[in-house]
């Protein structure tokens, strides 16, 4: 079930960029549990030290503090690595609209640095995080790879550029790259704080604090929420995929739809809260509906998400409740 049966050579070295972040730290943990060696690269601009502190005493774990905008750092990080799981990036559509130049430097130049460093270092597989935001204003549902619209934010543009660079690195240089278009990932260690927090942890934090969360828009937007365990599976399966699957992008999701207003009232029921939400204006750059066709990932990667939205939500709430001590904080 899931990725428990997937096996790697115990001498294999995985480089996880952005390894102190939400998705990256979960990847580090899963790989260490499998007995693999893990090198985590992070500059802690958005990642949190407490996400990786528990790994520091592990013989197979190496923490490297550095920035992917520095090519020498990328070369050093890739030295001896068999697999790269490239998660380092700045997220958030609204923040990218405010700081487009910074997103260009981190998400595009940083990824290009990593691709080139991986090529020069002889990395076997380069698996990288893309995003459902690349579908832009394409209205057709479900979202299918190869049927994209015009991007709606600088963040989405950076992810589209990453996909094109990765495709070229496969076709021109023979580096096996696999792009994973994440759809609204949620779960343990996802940051509930700050103006750019994702909707699920933000709602949970505010409801647990007795606050009235704000829903931007009318609440009839839909999302294909995807539990973190499914994303871990996709990354590991991509590392074992064949060359025929390289140079491509894949939707990584559950293949379902949840409306934001339904999500909100589900959380109210699960948390035993009776709080009506506030409503704010639509946020610029947001996609209205998100619902993935995951058949391509199933066919070429063997991806078969084991965790439903409801199961993932139950597990996530356990983690957030356990992390509450006056206010939500991150613990491992």
N, C-alpha and C positions, 0 to 999 in steps of 0.2 A: 504493500500500500504506500502511495506517495513516493518518497525518496529513500525509505529505510533500506530497500534492497540494493540501492545503487552503490557500487564499490569502486574505489580508487586505490592506486598504489600508495601505500603509506609513506613512501618517500616523496610523493608529489607535493609541490609547493604551490599554494594558491595565494595570489596577490588580490586582496580585496581593497579597492580604493574607496574612500568614504566609509571605511570599516567601522568608524565610531558613530555612524548615523543609524537611523531606524532600520533600514533594510540591511545595510552593511554589517551591523553588529549581529543581527540574526543569522546572516550567512556565516560569519566567523564562528559563531557558536555551533551551528550545525556541522560545519566542517571539522571543528575540533572534536566534536562528539564522534565523528567518523574515524578519528585517528589521523587526520590529515595535518600537514603543516600549513600554517596560515601566517602571512605577513599582512598587516593592516597599515595602510597609508591614509593619513588624515591630517589636515591642518587645523581641525577643531574650530573652523569658522561657523559651522552649523552642527557638526557632530559633537557628542558629549563624552567627556573622559569617563564618566561613571558607566557608560555603556560598555566599555572595554576593560575597566579596572579589574573585573573578576578574572579576566583571561591572563593577566600579567604574570601570574605564577605558573602558567602552563608551559611545559617544556617545548611544545610545538607552536607557540605563539610568539610573534615578533611585532612590536609596535614601532612604526616609523613615522615620525612627525615631519610632514612636508607638504608642499603645495604642487598640484599638478600643472600649474602655470610655469613651473621651472622644469625645463627639459632634463637637466642633469639629475634632478630628483626622480623624475620618471624612469630614467635609465637605471639608476641605482635600485629603485623599487622593483623593476622587472628582472634584475639580475638573478638568474637561476630559477625564475618562476616558470612553472609548467602551464598554469592557467591564470588568466586575469579575469576577475569579476569587477567590472568598472562601474561603480555606483556613485563615484564622486561627482557632484554637481550642485548647483544651487537650484532649488525647486521654487514653487509658488508663481503662478501666473500674475497675480497683482504686483508682487515685488519686481518681477521682470519688466513690467510696464514702467515702473518707477526708475529702474536701473538697467536699461538695455545694454549699455557698454560693458558693465561688469559681467553680465550674463554671457556676452560674446567672449570675454576673456577667459572665464572659468569653464563654461560648458562647451564652447567650440574649440578654442585654442587648447584648453586643458585636455580635451578628449583627443585632439589631433596629436598632442605630445605623447599621450599614452599609446595611441596606435603605433606611432613611429618607434617609440621605445620598445614596445612589444615585438615589432617586426625585427628591429636590430638585435633583440635579445633571444630570438628563436622561440618565442612563446607558442605553445601548441594551439591554444584556443583563447579567443578574446570575446568574452560575453559582456555586453554592455546594456545599461538601462536606457531605454527610450520611454515614450509616453503616449498615452491615448490622445494627448493634446495635438498630435500631428494630424489628426483627422480634421481639425479646424471646422470650417462651416459646411462640411459634407453632412447632409441631413439624413441620408439613407441609413436604415438600421436593418440588421446589425452592421457594425463596422467591420469591413473586410480589407485586409492588406492589399494595397494596389489601387484602392478607391478612396483617395484622400482629397480633401478640399483645400481651401486657402487657410493658412494658419492665422490664428487670431491674437497671438501674443509673441513677444520676443522669446519667451521660454519655449513655446512650441517650435519656433523657427530654429532655435539651437538644437533641439532634438531631431528635427528634420535634417539639419546639416550633418549632425553626427551619423545619421543613418547613411547618408550619401558618402561621407568619408569612409565609413566602414565597408560599404559595398566596393568602393574603389580599392581599398587595401586588400580585399579578397581577390578581386579580378586582376589587379595590377601586380600585387606583391605576394599573393598566395597565403596571406594571413587568414586563418579561419575565424571569421567574425560572425556573431549571432546577436541580433538586436531584439530585445524584449520590450515590447510596448506594454508597460504596466498600466492597468486600469484601477485607479483608486484603491491603492493598497492600504490596509489597516492592520493593527494588531499591537502586540506588546512593544514597548519602547517608543512608540510614535508620540512625538512631542505635543502635549495639549496646550502649551503656553504660546503666547505671542500673537501678534496681529495676523500672522500668516499660517497659523495652525490649521491642519486639515480638519474637515468638518466633523468626523466621528470623534476624535479625542477632544475637540473643542466643545462639542455638545455634552460629552460625558463630564468633562471638568466643570462646566457651568451648571449642569443639572445637579451634580453632587454638591456643589457649593450653594445650591438654592437660587441661582441666578436665572434670568430669562435669556436664553440664547437668541441670537439674531439669525434668521433665515434670509439670505439675500435672494431677492426675487419672490416668486409666488409659491415656491416649494414644490412645484410640479416638474422640476428638473429631475432627470433620472441618471443613476450611476450604476456601473457594474462593479460593485465593491468586492475586493479580492483579499482574502485573508493571507497574512504573511507566509504561512506554511506553504501555500500554493506557489508563491513567488520563489521560495527556497527551492522547491522541486524543479521549477522551470530553469533556474540557473544551473543546477547540478545536471539536469538532463541535457542542457545545451552543451555542457562540457564533454558529454559522451556522444554527442551527435556526429553523424558522418559528414564528410566533405560536401556531399550533395546538398546539405542543409545550410552550408556556410554562405555568407554574403547576403543573407535574407533577414527579414524582420518578422516578428511573431507576436500576435496578440496574447497577452498573459492576463487572464481574467477568469471569472466563474462562468461567463456566458449567460448572465441574467441581468435584470433591471430592478432597481429599488428607487422609488421616488423619495426625494429629500423629506417631504412632509411625513411620509410613512415611516422613514427612518427615525425621524424625531419622535413620533408617538410610540414607536416600538421601544426606543430607549427610555421614554417616560414609564412605560409599563415594566420594563426590566429593572429599572431603578426605583420603582414605586414612587414616582414623582407625578404631581398634578400641577404642571407649570405650563402656561400658554406661551408660545414663542412670540418674539417680536419679528417684524418684517422690515427689511431694508431694500434699497434699490438693487437691481441686477448689477453684477460685477463685470466690468469690461474684460473681454478676453475669455470669459467662461463659455464652455461648450454646453448647449442646452441638454442634449441627451447622449448617453454613453452606454453602449451595449455591444459586446464583442462577439464576433464569430471566432471561435478558438479551434476550428477544424484543422487549420494549417499547422498549428503548434502540436496538435494531437498526432497528425500524420508524420511530421518530420522530426519532432523532438520526443515523441512518446509522452507528451504532457497530458496528464489526466487529473485535474484538480480534485483532491480528496476532501477538501474542507468547503462546506457550503457557507453562504453568508451567515446564516443563523448560527451554525456551529462556531464559526470564527468569532461572531459577536459575543457569544457566551464566554469563550475563552478570553477575549479581550477585556471584558468587563471584570472578570476575576482578577486580571493583572492590574487594572486601574484601581479597583477597590483595595487591593493589597498595597498599592503604591500611595494610598491616601493617608496622610498624617498631618491634619490641619489643612494642607493644600497638596495637590498632586505633585509628586516628585518621582524621579526615575530611579528604579532599583532593578537589580538583576536577581 
